Amino acid sequence: MAIPSPEPASGLSKIWHKFRTGVASLQYPHAIEHDEQLMIAFSRNKKQIELLRVPLDAIDRLRQETGQFNRSSSSGY
């Protein structure tokens, strides 16, 4: 399944290069929705674990900017 994403912001070419060359690596991703946030956990280079918390409202704003539906107006996934 293809998941559309916005174009990366300018200035990120160094970071993208690290991922393309294998210097930076994310493994074992998991996501869960809790308390109006999307929590994304992953391992970085199999040495440390990181957790990102993304407010669901921020995801809705991105969807509105790209013309996709938001969770408050949808009937479910």
N, C-alpha and C positions, 0 to 999 in steps of 0.2 A: 504494500500500500504506500503510495507516494504521499508524503505530508508536505504541503507547500510551506515555504518559509520566505521571509523577506530577504532582500539582498543584504549582505553584511555591510556594516558601517565602514566608512573609509578609515584607513589606519590599522585595519585588522590583518593586513597581509602577513605580518610577521607571525602572528598567532596561527593563522591558517597554514602557513608553511610548516610550522612545528607538527601539526596534525598530519599533514600530507607526507612528511618525511618520517613519521613514527617517533619523533622526539617526545611529543605529548600524546598520551594515550588514555582513553577513558574506557573502563571495563565494567561489566556487571551492572548496567543501569536498572534502576527500579523507580517507579513513581507511584505516589498515593495522594489522593485528595483528602485533606483534613483541615477543618476549621477555616474554610474559605481560602485555602492555599493549596497549591500543587507543590508537593515536596518531592524532589528528585534526588536520589542518592546514587552515587557511583564510586568506583575505585579509580584512583589516578595512578597509572603506572604500577598497579598491583602493590603499592606501598602505603597509600593513605586513602581514607574514605572521606568523601565530601558530601555535603547536603546543601542543595539549593532550595530556597523557599520563594515561590513565585505567587503573588496574590492573584486569585482568579479574576479579579477586576482588571488587572493588567493584561491578562490574556484576552479578555473581552474587548478591551480597547484596541489591541492589535488586530483582532478579527474585524472590528468595525472599520479600522483604517484600511484593511485589505479587502473589505467587502464581503467577508465571511460572516456567518451567523454567530450570535452570541448565546450563551447558555440560558439567559433569562427569557429569550424569545423562542427557544427551540423546545420541542416536545420531548427531548431526550436524545441519547446517542444510540 
